[in-house]
Amino acid sequence: MRGRAKPPAAPLPQRAGVDPVRVRLPVDPAEAWPTVRDHLLDRFAGAIGAARVDTMLAEGRFVGADGGAVRADEPYTAGRYLWFHRDFAPEEPVPFPVGIVYRDEHLLIADKPHFLATTPRGRHVTETLVARLRAGLGLPELQPAHRLDRLTAGLVLCVVRASDRGAYQTLFRDRLVRKEYEAVAPYDPEVTLPRTVRSRIVKERGIIAAREEPGPANSESRIELIGHRGGLGHYRLLPATGRTHQLRVHMNALGLPLVNDPVYPVVEPDPDRMDHGHPLQLLAKVLEFTDPVTGAAHRFESAQRLSGRPDR
């Protein structure tokens, strides 16, 4: 059986570094829609209101594959592709720059600040690493090859061309990237370090905090103490796997929750709040790997320094 044909290229350019939304009209609809407008109302009126859908149609905001505006009275055509740009809601600016550690024709290593989401999602769309870099550098195909939490600062490997993304994602999938983090957390002389922590971590959709539960381990982190002073420790964290919130969960399980963590050990009333003066004390410090495209050996280090380090 033949698979679905590849969608046509978007006829709209990016706006503020964000791709247009692509919509495919259902091939086997559960109900019949006489016109494109009828379907769009069913699909989007609950989210943005019927009046807004009609306004967008009147303004020519919905376009077809040829870039032409879609009329409200056009007959419904199963399988047709449409595109539009979403309305960007106001976002709280992240007042820190993005550093560029390295760039070539394949790679861009970004030094992400705290509080900046990596990719457009949910309430963070234009104030994201990807949107900023695409718009600021004129790199419309730029994409990250891995994830870094919004609250965590440090290195993110991005690909300049979408066609290269698979090769670099494979590095992370196959654990061929050495990742080194730094963190600040309480110091407890009763916790023997260095040690390797292994556990089973589960993260459920819609629940902010991940949790450990019995069962086969799916996460592994090595925890090392770099130094301590005044009740605080400076730690080197070496994850062998990449579960969501893994380092934060493992440090909390040791009784060493990271300084300024709004989720562990207790979820704060507004964990998404951006308190720029008190960033999470976690930094993706080092990325080390062999480039799958060029064969070059790379080692990159963040220029950032955790504000809570006890040796400052």
N, C-alpha and C positions, 0 to 999 in steps of 0.2 A: 504494500500500500504506500502510495506516495505521501510524503509529508507536506505540510503547509508551505506554500511558496514564501520566500523571503520578502518581508515588507519593503515597499519602495522607500527610497531615501526621503527624509523629511524635507518638505518644500520651504519650511520656515527656518531662518537662522536662529541660533541661540539668543537668548535675551538675558543680560547680566550673568552670562556663563551658565545658564540653565537651559536644557533642551526643551523644545515644545512637547506637549503631551500628545501621544498618539492614541487614537481610538479606532477600533475595528468594529464595524457594525456586525452583529451576530449573524452567522451563516444559517443557523437553524433556530430562528427565534421562537420562544415559547408563545409569543403572541405576535400578531401582525401590526406593524406601524405603517400607516399610509404614507407619512412623510419623514424626512430626516428630523425635522423639528419634533415630531411626536416621540421619536426614540430618544433624542437628546433631553427632552423634558423628563421622560421616565428615568433616564440614567443620572441626570445631574441636578434636577430641580430640588431634590431632597437635601443636597449639600449646599447649593448656592442660591436656590430660589428660581422659580419659573421666570420671573421678571428679568433676572440676570441672564438667563439662557437666551431669552428673546432679545435682550440688548446686545449680547455678543453676536448673535446671528445678524442683527440689523447693522452692526458695525463691521461685518465681514471678518470676524475673529476666527471662525471655523473655516478651514480651507481643505480642499481635496489634494490629491497627489500632484496635480498640475499647478498648485499654488493659488488656484482661483477660489474666490469666496463661495461658500455654500449658501444657497438660498433656503429660507425656511420652508418653502413649499416644494422643494425637490422631492421626488418619490424616493422612498426607502429602497436601498440597493444592498442586499445581503453581501457581507464580506468586504464592503468598501472601507477604505482607510480615510480617516480625517485627522487633522492636527489643529491644535490651538495652544496659545500661551496662557497659562494660568495667571490669575491676579495674585501678585505677591502681597501677602499680609505684612504689616510693619514688623520688623525684627530688631531686637536689641543689638546694637553694634558690639562686636568684640574688638576692643580698642588696642589690639596687639598685632604687629605685622607678622606675615608669614616669611620665614627665612628660606632661602634657596641654598642648599648645601652643595648640590651637584646637578649638572644638566648636560645631556648630549642628545643625539638625534632619537634615541630610544627611551631614555630614562630622565626623570626629574626626581631628585630627593628633596622633599620639602621638610622644613623644620616647623611643625605646627604648634601654635601657641595653645595654652589652656583655653577651654571654653569654646573653641571653634570646632564644629562638627566636621567630619571628613567629607561626607556626601550629602546632597540635598535630600531631606526626608522630614516629613511631619512639619513641625513648626520652624525648623531650621532649613532654609532654602538658599537664599542669596548669601547669608552669613555662614558660608561653609568653605572649606579648603578648596574643593574642586571648583566651585563657582568663582571664587576669587582668582585662582590661578588661570582658569580658562579665559576670563574676561581681561585680566591684567596682562597676561602674556600672549594673548592671541593664539591659544592652543585649544581649539574646540573639541579635539578628540581626547584630551587628557583625562585619564581615569586612574583611581588608586588600584594597586594590586593586592591590597590587604586592608584590614580595618584598624583604626585606632580610636578609642573612646573619645567622646567630646571633651570630657574633663581631663584627659591625659594629654600632656604636651610631648613633643618630640618628633622623631623621624617617621615619615610616610613615603614609601616607594610608589611613585606614580609613573605610568607609561604615557609617552607622548602620543603614540599612535595606537588606536584601538586594536589593530591587528597584532600587536605585540603583547597584549594583556595576558593571553593564555600562557605564554612561556614564563612570564614572571609570577603569575598566580600559582603555577605548578611548583615553583621554588618553595612557596609557603606551604602548599599542600603536602609536599614531600619532605618537609622539615629540613630544607637545605639552606635556610637562612639562620644565621646565629643572631639572636636578638638579646640585647642587654638593656635592662632598665635600672634606673636609680629611684630610690624612694626614701621618704622620711617618715618614721613611725616611732612609737615609744620604744625605749630600750628596757629590756628585762634580762638581767643576768641569769635568770633561771631557764631561759630559752637557749638551748644549746645550738650554736651555729658554727660552721655552715651545716645545712641539712637539705635533703631533697624531699619535697612534699608531693605526695601522689594522692589523688582522691577523685571521686566521681562528682562532677559539677553538673547541675541541671538548671537551665534558664528557660522559664516559661514565657510565652508571648503575653504581653500586657502586664507582667509583674516585673517591677524594677530590679529587685534583688535576685541574684542567682543563689543557689543553695547547694550544699553538699548532702549526699545521701548515700546509703550503703549500696554496694555493688562494685563491679569492675571499674578500676580507675580509668578515667578518660582525660586526665590532666596531670601535668608534672611541672614543677618549678623548683629550681635550686635557689636557696636563700642564703646570702652571705652578708656578714656585718663588715662594713668598711670602717666605721668609727662611731663613737658616741660621746655625748657631753650633755650635762644638764637634764638628764632623763629622756633625751631623744637619741635615736639611732639613725645612722646613715647606712642604707642597705643597697646591695647590688642584687638584682633579681634576674634570673636566667630562665625564662620559660622554654620548655621543650615542646609544649603544645600551645594552642591558641584559643581556649575556651573563653566565652564572654565573661569579663570581670575576673579572670582567673587569678591574677596576682593579688587583687584586692581581697578575693575570697580566701586565698591561702594565707595571706598575712593576717587577716582577721581571725582565721582558725587557730593561728599560733598565739592569739592574744595580743597582736601587734597591728591594730588597724591603722591604715595610713592617715596621716595628719590631714584634716579638712575633707575627709571622705563623707559625703552627705547620704551615703547608702549603707555602709558597713561601719559599725555593727548595727546601727539603727537607722532606718529610713527617715530622713527629715520630712517635715510637712510639705516643703517645696524643694525637692532634691534637684529640680531643674533650674533653680534660681542661680543667677550668675553673680556671685560675690567675688568681684575681680581682685579684691585685696587678700583673699584667702583661697588660692587655688589648691586643688588636690595635689598632694606632694608625690607625684608619680611622673617620671620622665622616660620616654623611649630614647635611650642614650646612644645606642650603637646598632647598626645593621651591617652584617658582614656576609658576603655571598660571592659565588662565581657567576658572572653575567651569562645567562643562557643564550644570549644572542651574539655577543662579541667574544665570550670566553675570558674576559678580563676579571681579575680578582679585585673585589671592591671591599673597602671598609670605610663606613661613614660614621661620623660622630656629631651629635647635636651640639650646637653652640650655646644652648640654654643651660641655666643653672637653677636648681630648685631653691626657692626663696627661704625655705625652712631648714636648710641644711645646718646641722649644729656646728659646723666648722666655719660658718660665714663670719 
